[in-house]
Every structure is written in C-alpha cells, then in structure tokens.
C-alpha cells in the first residue's frame, strides 16, 4: 500500500496540476539519485510520506534540497509518524515547512490550492506550520472522510510497474491494541467491491501485478462485506 497514490489520485481529480511520484525504496534509489529526480522535475511542492523508520531519511532528502539550492519548493510531510507527533516533528525536523497530520487527501488538496492562490494556511484543518514569527501553529484536526469511495482508485500509474502490490480496501479498526496507534480511527470504512475489483483489474492488466495483498488494519471485521467482495468477478 502506498498512501501517496490515494492522495495523488484525489489531487489529480480535483486540481489541474502536474504530479510525479517517486518510490525510492522500490527503485533502490540512493539519496543523491532521489534528490536529482526531484530537482529535474522542478516542483513547487515536495511532499513526503513517512513511517517512523523513514522520517529521518525523508528529512535528509529535504535537507539536501535546501543545501543544493537548485530549487526551493515548499516541503510538506505526512504519514503515521507526524500524525502521532505533529508539533514535535516540525520542531525536530526544521527541514520541513508543513506537517499534514491525520487523513491527508482533503488537507493536502486544500494546502495546494492555498499555495497556488498565495493564501494563508490557518483556515485549513489538519496542518502544523510555522507562522511568520516562527511560532509553531496547529490547526484543528481534519474530520475523517466518512465515505472513502469519494477517493478515486489509487494512482498506481504514476509509479513503475511491480509484481507485488499492497492495496487498501478499508480504513480503520474497532480495537484499541496498546502497540498500535490506529491512525485511521475506530470506525471501519469500506470501499465498494466494484472499486476494489477495478483496482485489481487495472493492476493486473496495466501494471503487470502477479500478487496482490490486502493491507487493511482488520480485513475480516465485516464478514458480509468480505463475502460480497470475494464473490465479485
């Protein structure tokens, strides 16, 4: 599963812009190669998604962009780590300009729209950023998307083809395990069977997928939904 493919699909549907996705781990790119890819694209905004084990490498890429000075994009970071520690993350990693915490599709779209319009960000829920005087500002949390079918099928076409894909058919988990942050909340929200089958079909026919794994927090919590899905052809 790649969270950025959902955000890219949502952004592409609602905004006229050019988008490039880079999966450095999949392509085995080192830091210099990753930075060169970004510089060659010359983006206005660079957005990173990172788990805890990835936040420092993401910050290193951001720092290299700053030091090389070839481009000066707005640098945004989202993902589970910064959702758990939004203000702390911005203070610990000054390379980033803005943190998107929580579910990012709508938040990131509104951020991009505000950037293009040269508007402030204090009206956008789900952000942490620095004010003009350097103060860390946190806006109100973003409400979760009740119907996740409002989000288009992930934009896998913006990434190189692969043999193995992780897809997400639902978001959320009912339980409160101590070891889990449960970033998608306790309300389980399902995609439609038609949407999931369409994604699988595209991955098989257009991306060359041979193995598809569900990356849901708790795939079988709703057995009637699961049965409907597996019966689909």
N, C-alpha and C positions, 0 to 999 in steps of 0.2 A: 504494500500500500504506500502511496506517495501522496501526502496531504497536499502538496503543491499542485498536483494535477486537478484536484477539485477546485482550488482557488483560481487556477489558470482558466479552467472551463467557465467558471462563473464570471470572471473578469472579461473574458472574450465575448461572452453573450451580452454583457451589459455596457461595454465600453469599447470604443474604436481605438485600439492601441495595438502595438506590436509586442509580442510576448516570446521570450526564449526561456526554456527550462534547461537546467544543467544538473545532471545527477553525477557528481564527481566520483562517488563511491562505485557506482555501476560501471562507469567508464574508466575507472582506475586512474583518474587524473590527479596529479600532484598539485601543490598549492600554486606554483608558477603557471602551470597549464590552465588551471581553473581561472586564475586572475586574467590571463591573456584572453580566454574565451569571453569573459565579461567585458574587458576593455574593447575587444573587437566589435562587440555588439553596441557599445556606447549607450547604455541605458540611462534613463533619467532616475529610475528607482531600481535598486538591487534588494531583493527580498530573500531572506534565508529562513529555512525551517530546520529546527534542531531539537533532538533529544538531549538529555544531559551530557551524554558522552560525545556529542557533536558540537556543543556550544563553543568550546574553546577553538576548535578548528574553524568554525564559522567566523569567530571574532578575528582569527589570524588572517583569513581572506579579506575581511573588511579592513583590517589594519594595513595590509599590503596595498589595497586600492588607495587608501589615504596617503600612504608614503610615496607611491609612484606618481601620483598627481596627474595622471593622464586623463582621467575622468573624475568628476566629483558628484556622484549620484547620491540621492537620499538613501540611506542604508537602514533597512527595516528587518526586524527579526521576529519570528513567531514560533509556535510549537509548544510542546508539553513543558519543557524546562522553564521558559519565560512565562508561561501561564501559571506555573506554580510559584514563581518568584519574579513577578513583573518589575517592581521598583528596584529590587536588589539587582536584577540582571542588567538594568540600564546603568546603574551606578558601577557595577563590577566591570562592565564592558562598554566603556565610553566610545568604542568604535561604532556602535550602533546609534542611530539617531532616534529611532522609534521602536517600541515594542508593541506588537499586536498580541493581546492575550485573550484566551478563550477561542470560540469558534470564529475562524478568520475570514470566511468568504465575503460577508457583507461589510465587515470592518475594513478589510483591505481595499475593496472596491471604493468605499466612501473616502478612504485615505487618498487613493489615486486621483479621484475626482477633485478633492480639495487641493491636492498638489498642483494639478493642471490649472485650476482656477485661481491659484495663489491665495487660497483661503486658509484660515487658521484651523487647527485640529481639535480645539477644545469642545466642539459640538459633536464629536464622533465618539460613540461608546466603544469600549474595548481597547483603548490606547494608553500607553505610557510614553511621555516625551518630555523634552526639556523646554521650559519657557524661554523667553528672550533673555531673562536674567539668570538662566542656568538652573532654575528650580525644577525638580522632577515633578511632573503633573500626571496624575492618574485619573482618567475619565471613568464614568460609571460602567459597570460590566455590560457586555453585549448580551441581550436575550438570545437564547438558543433558537435555531431555526426549527420550528415545530414540524413542518413538512419538508424533510430533506430532499424530496423529489423536485423541489424548486431549484436544486443544484443540478446542472447538466451532468451527463456522463463524463467522467474524468478525461482530461485532455491528454491521453496517452500518446496521441500522435505527435506531441511536441517533444517526446523523448525517443531515444533509439529503440528499435525492436529488441525484445528479450524472449527467452524461452519460458521463464517463470515469472508470474505476476501475483501480487497480493492485491485483492480487491476488498472493498468495504461495502457490505450490504446493509449494515445498520450502524447506528451510533448510540452509545450509552450502555449502562449496566445497572441492574437493580440493586446490586450488593455493595457492601462497604468494607472490602478487604483492607486490612491495615497496610499491606505492602503496595497498594495501588492508589494512585491519585484519582483515578476515574475522571479523566479530563472531559469526557463527553456527557457527564451527568447521569443521573439515575433513571431518567426517562428514556426507554429504548425506542428509537425512531427508525422505522424500516423504510428502505427503498422499495419500490414496486418490483414484482417479479419481472415485468416487462423491461424495466430499466436495467436490471441486473443481467438478464439474458442478452439484451442488446449489447451491453458492455463486453460480456464473454464472447459473443459472436464476433464483435469487432476485433478483440484481442487475438482471436484465433485466425481470422481471415486476413486482417490487415497488419498485425504486429508479429505474427508467427508464434503465438503462445502455444506451448505444449503442456504446461502445468499451471493451473490456477488455484490459489489458496485463499480462503476467506480469512481476513484479518480482523473480524469483528471481536469486540470485547467478550460477547457471550452469544454465540451464533444460535444456539438451540433454545433460548429462553422462551420463545413463542413457537411452539410446535406446529400449530395450524399454518402459520406463515412459512415455516420451513418446509412443510409438506407441500404447500402450494408452489413453492419455489422449485423443489426437486422434481415436481411433476411437469414443470414447464419444458417445452422443447424448442 
